[in-house]
Amino acid sequence: MTSVIDPKTIGKPVRPRRHVRTLTGYTPETDETGKEKWPRGDEKVWKEGSRSVNTDVSSVTKSIVNHVQTSLARQAYNLDNLGAYQAAALSVRDDLILNWNETQMHYTRKAPKRAYYLSLEFLMGRTFDNALLNLGLKDQYREGVTKLGFNMEDLLEQERDAALGNGGLGRLAACYLDSSASQELPVWGYGLRYQYGIFQQLISPEGQQLEQPDPWLAGGENPWELPRLDVSYEVRFYGTAERLPDGRALWQGGQEVLAVAYDVMVPGCYTKNTNNLRLWESKPKRGFDLNSFNAGDYEHAVESSNSAAAITSVLYPNDHTCAQSSISTLGKELRLKQQYFWTAASLADIVRRFKNIGKPFSEFPDYVAIQLNDTHPTLAIPELMRILIDEEEIPWGKAWDIVTNTVFYTNHTVLPEALEKWPVPLMEHLLPRHMQIIYDIVSRYDQTSAVEKKFPGDRDRLARMSLIEEGFPKQVRMAHLACIGNRKVNGVAELHSDLVRTTILKDFVEFEGQSKFSNVTNGITPRRWLDQCNPELSALISKTLKVDKSVWLKDLDRLKGLLPYAEDAEFRKEWAAIKQRNKERLAHHVETTLGLTVNTNAMFDVQIKRLHEYKRQTLNILGVIHRYLTLKQMSAAERKKVNPRVVFFAGKAAPGYYIAKLTIRLIVNAARIINADPDTRNLLTVYFLPDYSVSLAEVLIPSSDISQHISTAGTEASGTSNMKFCLNGGLLVGTVDGANIEIAEAVGENNVFFFGHLTPAVEDLRYQHMYHPVPVEEKCPALAKVLDKISGGMFGDGGVYEPLLNTIRQNDYYLITEDFDSYIGALEMVDQAYLDKEEWIKKSIRTTANMGKFSSDRAILEYAESFWSIEPVKVT
């Protein structure tokens, strides 16, 4: 006799859902008097062995050296800058873990209502410097590192940006996590641990964007994350869903993968509170099929492993015009897999944490708020319904009440093509149970009957509001699902929120009422986007306001105290000197990375955004070429009166976005010609800085004199780079769009340079372009001349650019022909204003002083108070 095993179970985990409760959130037992019992061993010995946060240089150096010896297995003799960074980072992580443990213990004891921020992207940037700032240990670590024979700046440069995002959506999420911890709010983030992120951008000799994987984890273990191998959940795809007589369903078969947690500590600024970003990595439930291997089928032996790992390998491009119709069928399936894998694991974790409180599910919305950052996590709605109905056996109506009082939705776009839709056949194949629930929502929510009752006979409205869009194939409208399956919807700037209410969700507003739809203008964290990226300016502000930065960095309205100093000549001199040194820092970066020399005595003009037609980098480069052609026509005497300008571009185009990649090619090749021209290169130079990242932004933003935010009116939801530039004293050139409007209201319209048509005119202009087109030569001769020069081969083979130029000549959806003359006029106003250097510096000071409204601390408190109903929980 012997023990037997089902061969099908070989290689599978012993327990499907494993979470060792005592590793996180454990609370001690108490005796009859309420005193906590010590769990094991000698309490005195345990407490003597416990350490506290390093607060002095001696303990800092001791901790770093300990990690050199034990974590890295090195000595002083064979330690380079990378090793020193790793040891110092692990030392800082030790301090973060101590505060993180206390924070989670405190939250578990108090059991407050928590908010969970679900975002497909978290563009965190480098962690080392930010963690030291928030811990208040910058000076101690700088001195300690120096005593060990290293330079802190050299160590900071060793860190790679975490490749967990692509653009503003991910950077906003990162700012909100920072502010949540700094404001002592119990907020967790949930995302995916991408192995390669979006991509590393390279530029070919022809000026073309090339993409290669960004192996940001290739250097070994990421010191800022904590693998939680004790936290894993099974996630199912495919299979069949059989409805049961009691209203539940049995979803079985298909593919199962494991979601394994990795925790990233998010420290608050000048507080012990340290929140958490939990990232999920996909792993096979059964990693290696030994039977297939032994049979010689080597490919099948690792098939399940490769299939599971692919889910979190790469951040899939989410560019708006990388329209879903152009994504391959396999690409769509992978994207949908990513979204469900992430929401399913996150919901399982949230529900598990709630159940440990011991409260009935009727109180779930009293303890849990779930914020959807755009439509990517919308599957959280049917997934939570599935858990409540199928696993917790809650009746459909009660489950729907719980969901719609728990979930909140932030919309980030008014571009119809950017609102996610998924083919019904794909949903039925990949997520059969969720498709059933979506059909149930359509029928049980009784939307059609309710809409018909309120708007009798309005069949067009019924079709517009339906969760299912008719067609071949039918599509599930995720924005509609997010809208009806939540408690509150918000836009991210006043104009954007108004457009959401009056355009894409107008029918829902008229049906459900205005109160469900509101605005929370985006914000940025001043810790990273002023103190960390512009430390000299931060020090000047502290000195001038006569308060420690720990005060004003958490109360940005105090910057208004700088306003009187705009009239102080000595203060203006210091302000200008800091701006100049920031220019020199950027110039040094360009020289060391690209081998190019930058004129630091010129005006710095910067546009840094992901490449997209609506953001209109094309308008910018066409304006640059117009400036170049104008300079070429000037006499030597006229050129002496011209204000020198250096123009910087940075940003990535989605790999499949052909027009955006042509724009990059035009920028690069125009720069080659312009920068090499001896007649004009002292007056105009252009640089495209490849592989844009948070760290590159931290060098670019403090150096700018002006920044460009020139989207077609009504297309940019908010923008946050505009806020970052203005906070650092850069003036804004832009359209009346997104948060530009609120920035102008705050800093004064005389301190910004607006141009272009307004939002109400856009649709009429597009109609005229479609049905009553006017040739570019008639409408805008200056632009026509620029286009002809490009077509004529001034910047290489003109035929290459024809698809890009034809978007302007033939349809011009983004109104470049309409706005070009106004744009050139705004740039001429900039030139004129820059001639009066003293007045320009005053404008710069006033701009920074009036940016208090745009702190992410303000925004996150709005969410906490007006949406989630959560309160600060201070860890003492």
N, C-alpha and C positions, 0 to 999 in steps of 0.2 A: 504494500500500500504506500502511496505517496500523495503529496499535495498536487492539485491540478489547477490549471489556469486556462481561461478562455483565450485562445491565440489572438483574438481581435483586440484584447485589452493591452497587449504587449506594447510598451512604449508610451502608454497613456499615463497622465498624472494620476496619482492615487486619489486625490480629492479634487473635484472639479472647481470649487470656489474656495480658495484658501486665503485666509487672512488671520494672522496671529494677533489677536486683539491686544495682547499685552505689549506689543511693540509700538503701537501708537494709540494715544487717547486713553491709556489705562488710568483708572482712578482707584486709589487704595480703599481697602475695607476699613470700617470704623467699628470700635467697640460700643458697648451700651451707653457710654458717656459721650459718644461722638468723636472721640480721639482716634486719629488714623493709626492703623496697625502697620508695623513694618513688615514687609512681605516675607523676607528670608534673611538668614545670616545675622551678623552683628551690625546693628544700625550705626554704631559709632565708627566702625571700620569702614562701612560704606561711605559715610559722610566725609570722613577724613580723606578717602580716596577720590572723592568727587572734586572736579575742578570748576573754576568760574571763568568768566570771559577775561581774556588778556587785556589789561588796562595800562600796563607800564612797559617800557622798552625792554627790560630784562626778561619778563615773561614772554614777550613777543619773540625775541631772539631765541630763547630756549625752545619755544614751540616750533619755530622754523627749523632749527638745527635737528630737533627730534624727528621731524618729517624727512629731512635730508637723509638721516641715518636709517630710519625704519620703514618709511613709506616708499622712498626712492632707492634705498640700499646704496647710497653714495656717501662720499666724504668731501671735505673742502677741496681736496686735490683734483677731483674730477667733476666738479659742479660748474655747469655753464649757466647762461641766463635763463634758458628754458627750464632747467632743473630748479634754479632758484625761484622762478615764478611758480612752478608746480608746488614746491614746498611751502612758499608763502601763501599760495591760494588754499592749500589744505589747512594751513594754520588758521586762516580767516574762516574757512568752512567750519572748523571746530567751534569757533565762537558763534557762528550762525546756528549751528545745530543745538547748542546749549539754549539759546533764546527760542529757537523753533520748538524744542521739547517743552519748554515752560509754557509757550503760547498754546500748544495743542492740549497740554494738560489743563490749562486754565479754561480753554473753551469747553473741554469735556466736562469739567466741574460745573461751570456756569450754565451750560447747555443753552446758549443764546440762539436766536434765529441767525442762520448763516446765508450768505449769498454765494452762488457758484457762477463763475463767468466762463462761458463756453466759447472759445475762439479757435478757429482752425489755424490761426497764426499768432505767435507771440514773438515779436521782434525785439528781443531783450537787450541786444548789444553786449558789450563787454561787462562782466560782472565785478571784477576785482576792485576797480576804483570806486564803483558805485557802492559796493558792500562796505568798504572802508569809510566812505563818507557817512553812510547811514548808521554805522556802528560808532561813529565819532572817533575813529582810531587812525585817521590818515597820518597825523604827525608821528605817532608812536611807531607805525610800521615803516614810514619813510626813514626815520632815524635808525630803527633796528636793521633795516635792509642795508643802509649805508655802513653801519658798524660791521656787517658781515661781508663788506667789500663789493656790494653791488649798487647799481643806480636804479631807483624806483621807476623812472621813465623807461629804462630798458626792459624791466620786468613787465610793465604794463603792455608794452608792444608785443610780448610773446603770446598774449591771449588772442584766440580767434573768436570772432563774432559767432554766437550760436545761430545756426542756419535754420531757424524755426519760423521764418516768415518771409514775406516778399515786399510789403509796402506799408502804407499808412494804417491799414486795418490792424496789422500785427503790432505796429509801434504804439498805436492807441491802447491796445490791450495791455501792453507792457507798462505804459504810464499809469493805467488804472490799477494794476496790481501794486505798483509802487505806492500810489496814493492811498490805496485801501489800507496797506500796512502802516503807512505814516499817519493816517487818521484813526488808527487802531480799530478798524472795522473787520469783523470776522468774514473775510472773503477768500475763497479759493479759486484758482484758475484751473481749467482743464484743457489740455491740448494734446498734440501728437509729437512724439520724439522722432523727428525725421532723421534718417541716417545721412542724407545728402542735402537736405534743404532744397532751394529752388535750383540754382546752378551757379557756377563760377563764370563770370563774363570775361571773355577775351576779345580782342579786336584783331582781325586778320590784316595782312598788308593792303588789302583792297578797301579796308574800312568797315568790313562786315562784322557784325556781332557773331561770335562763336560761343558755344556753351560746352562746358565740361562739368562733371560732377563736382560738388563742393564737399569734400570729405572732412567736414569740420570736426568729426570725432576720430579722425585717423591718428592723431597724436597720442592715442591711448585713452585712459579714463578721463572723463570730463570732471574736474574737481568740484564743480558747482552743483552736481546732481548726486542724489543718494538713491542707488538702486533699491527698490522695495520688492525683492523677490518673494516676500511674504504676501504681497497684494497682487492677486491675479484673478481674472474673470474669463470665463468662456464666452465667446461671441460666435453666434451661428449665422451662416449664410445659406441660401438656396433651400432645398428640402421641400416639405409639404406642410400645409397648415390645415388641420381638420377641425372644423367647428364641432363643439360638444353641446349637448342639450342644455347645460346650465349657463350658456352664454360665453363660456371660455373657449379656448381653442388649444389644440395640441400641435405645436410646431416641432417637427422632428426631421432627422435625416440631414442631408446636405453636408456642408463643410463647417468644421468648428476650429477656431483658432483661439489662442490665449492672448489676452491683453495684460501685459506686465507693467507695473507702475514704476516710474522714476520721478523722484521728488526734487524740485528746485526751490530752495529757500528764498523767500522774498522779504528782506528786512525792511522794517519801517525806519524812517529817519528820526534819529534822536528819541527812540522808544525801544523798549524790549520786544514789542510786538513783531513777530516774524511769521508771515503768512506763507502759503504754499502754492506752488504751481505744480500740478501733477500731470505728467506726460505719459502717454501710453505707447508702448512698443509692441508690435505684433510678433508673436512667436508661434511656431507650429505646436499643435496639441500633441502630435506624434511626429517628432522631428526627423526620424530616419527609419525607412522601411527596410529592415534587414533581410526579410524574405525576398523582396524584389532584388536587393543587391546580390544575395546569394544565387538568385536565378539568372544573374547577368544583366538584369534590367536596371542599369545604373542611373539612368535618367529618371525613371519612375521612383527610384529609391529616395531621391531628394526632392521630388516634385512638390509634396505637401509643404516641405520646409521652405522652398523658394516661393511658393504661392503665398504663404503666410507672411514671410518677410517683406514681400513686395508692397504690402499695404502701407507700411510706414517707411519705405525706402526714400521716397522723393515727395517733396511738396509739389503737388500737381499745379500747373499754371492756372491762375484764376483771373487772367486778364479779360476785361469785358468783351473785347472783340475777338478774343479766342473763343468765338461763339460756340455754344454747346453742339451746334450742328456740325462744326468742323472738327470736333474731337472724335477720335476713332471710337468704335464701339467698345473695344477693350479699354480704352482710356476712360470712357464714361463709366464703365463698370468699376474700374479701379477707384475713380473719384467717389462714386457712390459707396463703395466698400469702405473707403477711408472715413467718410462721414458717419456711416452707421457704426463702424467699429469704435470710433471715438465716442459717439454719443451713448452707445450701449454700455461701454465700460464705465463711463462717467456716471450714468444713471444708476448702474449697479452699485457703484461706490457710494453715491449720495444716499440711495435707499438703505444700504447696509448701515451707514452712519446714523441715519434717522432711526432705524429699528433698534439700535443700541440704546437710544434714549428711553425706549419703553413706552412711547406714546402711541395712541391709535392713529390710523392713517387719516382720519377726519381732521387731525391737527397738523397734517403734513405742511400745508401752506403757512402755518404759524411758526414753523421751524426752518423752512427751506424756501429760497427764492432762486430761480434759475434764469440767468440773463443770456439770451441768444445774441451773439455778436454777428449780425447779418443772417442770411438764410442758411448758411452752411450747417448749423446744428439743428435745423428745424425737425429732423427725424427724432429729436428728443421728445417731441409731442406724442407721436404714435408709439414710441418706445416706452414712455412712462405709462401710457394707456395699457400697453401690453403687460407690463409688470403688474400694474394694479388689478387688471381684470384676470389675467391668466395665472399669475403667481400668488397674488394676495386675495383673490376671489372677491373683489369689490364689484358691486353692480355697476353697469355701464354709466348710468347717469351720475352716480356719486364720483366715479373715477374721473369723468369729464369735468365735474365741478372742481375736483382737486387740481387737475392739470391746469385749468384756465385761471386758477387763483395762485398758481405757483410760477408760471412761465412769463417772461417778459421778452420783448423783441425790439432790437435796435436795427432800423433800416439805414443802409449806407449808400443808397444810390437811387436816382430817379430814372436811370437809363433802362428802358424796358428790356433790352437784350441782356442786361446784367441780372435780371431776376430769374433765379434758378428754376428750371423745369426739368423733370425727369420722365422719360418715356414709360408709360404704363407697363408695356411688356417687360422692360428691364426691371421695374419694381416688382412685378409679379414673379419674375424668375429669381431675383436676388433676395427679396424680402417679402415672401408671400403673405406672412401674417400681418405685416404692416400695411400692405395694400388692402387687405380685408378691413383693417381698422380705419383706413382713410375712406373707404367706401361707406363704412358705418358712420363715420363723422358726417359724410354728405347726407345720409338718410336720417340718422338719429338726431343730429344737430338741427335737422329740419330747416336748413337754411333756405332751400328752395321755396317751401311753403310760407315761411316767414317773410321772405323777400316779396313773394307774390302777393301776400296779404297787405304789405305796406306799399308796394308799388304795383298795383294790379295791371296786368297786361304788358308789363315792360319786359319783353322777352330778351331784348338786347342786354338789359341789366343782369338778368338771370345768367346769361351766357358769360358775361364779363366777370361775374362774381364766383362762378363755379370753381371748385377745387380742381376739377378735371377740365382741361382744355380740349375741345373736340379737334380732331385732325387725324392724320395718318403718320405716325401713331398718335394716340391720345397722350397727353402730357399731364403730369401732376404739378400744379403751380405751388411751389414751396413758399413763396411770399404770402399767398392767400392762406395757406395752412398756418403759417407763423402768425398771421394777423388774427384769425378767428380762434386759434388755440392758445391765446395768452391773455394776460390781464391788462397789459398796457403796451402801446407801441410808441416809439419815439424816433424822431430824426435827430441830426447831429449839428445843425445850425438853424438859425431862425428861418432863413430863406428855404433851406432844404426841407425843414419840417412843414412849412407852408405848402411847398410843392408836393410833398407826400400826401398831404390832406386834400389837395385840389387836383391831383393828376392820378398817379398810379394806384392810390388807395381811396380815391374819392367816393366810390360806391360804398365802401365799408364805413367810411365816416358818416355818410348820409344814412346808412342803415343802423349803425351802432351808436352814433352820437359823437360829438367832439371830445368828450371827457376822456375817452380811451386813448386819444392821440395827442402827443405833446412833444416838447423839444428839450433836449439837453445838449447844449453846445459843447463840442469837444474841448479837451484841454490837454496840456502837456505838463510833465513834472519839471519844476525849476531846478530840482537837484541835479538831474543829468543835463538838462538843456540850458543851464546857466552856470551853476557852480562847477560841475564836472568838466564841461567843454570850454568854459571861459573863466578859469579860476582867478585871473587878474581882475577882471571886471567884477566878479563876486566879492573879492577883497576890497575893491574900491567902494562898492555899494555899502558893505558892512562898516567901513571906516566913515563914510559920509553920513550914513543914517545913525551912526553911533549905537548900533545894536549888533549882537552876535548873529551870524548867518543862520544859526539854529532857530532864530525867531522869524526872520523875514522869509526864509525858504519855505516855511509852513504857513505864512500869512503874506501872500504876494501883493496884497493891496498896499502894504507898507512902502512899496516902490514909489508911490506917489510923493513920498518925502523927498525924492530927487528933483521934483519939478523946479523948486526955487534955484537949484544949483545950475540949471541951464543958463542962467545969467551970470554965473561965476566963471571968469576967464581962466582961473587956475584949474578949476574942476574940468572945464572943457579941454584944457591942454592934456590933463591926465587921461581923460576919456579917449581923445584922439590918439594918444600915444599907445594905449592898449589896443585900439583897433589896428594901428600900424603893425604892432608886434604880432597880432593874429594873422595879418596878411603875410608877414615874413614866415610865420610858422607854416602856412599853407604853401607858400612858394618853396620852402625847404622840402615839404612832402612831395611836391610835384617834381622837384629836381632829383630827389633820391629814388623815387619810384618810376618816373618816366624819363629822366635825364633831360628835362626841358627847363629853360630859365623863364621866370615870370617877372614882369615889371611890377614891383610892389608900390610904385608911386602912382599907379593908375587906379581908376575906380574899378572895384570888383563887382561884377554883375553875375549872379548865380541863379541857375534853375536846376533843382535836383528833385526828380520825381520819376516814378516808373514811366516808361514810354507809352503814351497813348494819344490817339488823335484828339480826344477831347481836352487833354491837358496842353496841347498845342505847342510842343517843343518845335514843331514845324514852323509855326509863326515866328518863334524866336530866331531860328537859324535863317529864315528868310529876311527877318529884320537885320540880322548881322550882315548878311550879304548885301543888302541895300545900303547899309552904312559903309561897307567896304567900297562899293561902286561909287558912292558919293565922295568918299575920301580920294579915290583915284582921279576924280574929275576936278578936285580942288587944286589951286596953285599952292606953292610952298608957303607963301605968306598966309593963305587961308588956313592951312593945316596947323600953323603955329597957334591958332586960336581954339583948336579943337581939344576937348577934354579926352585924355587917353582912357581907354577902357579895356579891361580884360574880362572875357566872358567864359564862364565855366558851366559845363553841362555834366550831369551824372545821372544814371538811371539804367534800369534793365528793361528790355522788351521781352515779352513772352516768346518762347521759341517759335511758335507758330504764327506770330503776328507780323506778317510780311511788311506791311506799310510802316509799322513802328521801327522795324529793323532797317528799312530804307532811310528813315529819318536819321538814325544813328550813322549810317554810311555817309549821308550828305554832310552831317556835322563834322565827321572825322576828315573827310576829303576837302571840305571848305576850309577847315582849320589849317590843313597842310599848305594850301595856296595862300591864304591870308597871312599866316605866320611867317612865310618865306618871302613876302613882298617887301623889299627894302624901302619902298616909298611910304608904306603905311604901318609896318610892324611895330613902330614905337607908339602908334596911336590906337591900334586895334589888334588884339590877339585872341585866339579861341582855343579852349582846351576841353576835350572830352575825357573825364577821369573814369576809367573802367572799374567794374566790379563794385558798384555803389553799395555801401553798408552803413550801419549806424555809426561805426567808428570813423568812417570817412566824413559823414555828416557832421560829426563833432569837431572836425577840423575846418570844414567849409563854412559852416554857419556863422561862427564868430568873426570870420574875415570879411563878410559881405558888406558892401555899401548899399546895394540894392539887391532884392531878390524878386523873381518873376513868378506870378501865380495867375496865369493868363488863360484859364479854361474858358470855353464858350459859356456864356451866361446860362445858368440853370442846369449845368451838368456836374459841377463839383459839389459833392454833398457838404463838405466842410473844409477839409484840408487841415493839417496840423503843422506842416513845415512853415507855412506862413506865420504861425504863432512863434515858432522857434527863432526864425530870423528876426522878427520884430522884438522879441524879448532880448535879443543880443544887440539891439540898436541898428539893425539893418532896415532901411526903408523899403516899402512895398510898392511894386508896380503890378497892377492887376486889373481884372475885370470885376464888375459888380456881381460877385458870385460867392457862394459858400460863406465861410467865416470871414472873407475879406471885408464884407459889409460891416460886421460887428467890430472887427479890428479898426476900421475907419471911424466908426462911431466912438470907439474908446480913445483912440490916439489923436483924433481930429483929422478931418479930410484934407486939411492943408499939409499934413505929414504923409500922405499917400498919393500915388499917381494912378488915377483911374482912367480907363478908356473903354471903348467898345459899346456895342448895343446891350440893352437891358433884356432881362428874361422875357417880359411880355412880347417883345418884338421877334423873338427867335423863330417861332413856328411860322409866322407870316413870311419871314425872310426865306425860310426853307421852302415854303410853298412857291414863292416867286422863283427861286432857283429851279424848282422842278418843272413849273409850267410856263414861266416867262423868263427864261434865262437871258442874261446880258453878258456878252463876252468880257473876259477879264480886261482886255485892252481898253474897253470903254469904261468899265466900272472903276478900275484901279490901275492906271497906266504904270505907276511906280512898281507895283507888284508884277505886272505883266513883263516888265523889263527884267526883273530878277528871275522869273520863271524861264524866260528866253535864254538868259545867260547860262542857266543850269542845263537846259535842253541842248544848248550849243556846245557843251563840252568844257566849260570853264573849270569844272571840278571833276574831270574825268568823263568817262563815257556817259553822255547825256541820256542815252536810251535806257540805261539802268534805272534812272529816276522817273521815267514816264509814268509808271503806275502810281507813284506818289503824287506827281504833279497833276495827273488827271483827276485825282480826288478833289483838287482845287478848281481845276478848269471846268469840269463837267457837272459837278453836283454841289461841291463845297458844303457838305452837311455841317461842318464845324465853323463856318462863316469866316474863313480867313480873308476872303476878298472883301467882306463887309467891314471887317475890323482893322485891316492893315493900315490904312491912312491914319486912323485914330491912334493906333499903336505907335506908329512912328512919331506922331505928335507928342505922345506921352513921354517917349524916350528923349525927345528934344527938350521937353520941360525938365526932365531929370538932369540933362547936361547943363541947362541954364541954372538950375538950383545948386548944382555941385560947384559952380564957380565961386559962390559965396561960402567959403569953407566954414566960417564961424556959424552962420545960420544953419548950415547943413548939420553941424555937430549938435546944435540946439534941437533940431528936428529928431536926431538920433536919440538924444537924452529923453526928450518928451515921449518918444515912442516906447522906449523901455519902461519909463515911469508909469505908463498907463496900461500896461499889459496884465495887471493883477487878475482881471476877470478870467483869463485864459489858463489858469492853473488847473491841472487835473484834480487837485485836491477839492476845488470848488465843484467840479463836475461829479466826482464820485460821491460827495456828500449829497448832491441832488438826487442821484440814484438811490442812495441809502435812505433818504428821508421820504422822497416822493414816490418811489417805486417799490423798493424791497422792504421798507419798514424795518430796517435793522439799526442797531445803535452801537456806538463804540464800546469795546470791551478792553479796558486797559490791563495789561499784564504788569504786575508790580513785583 
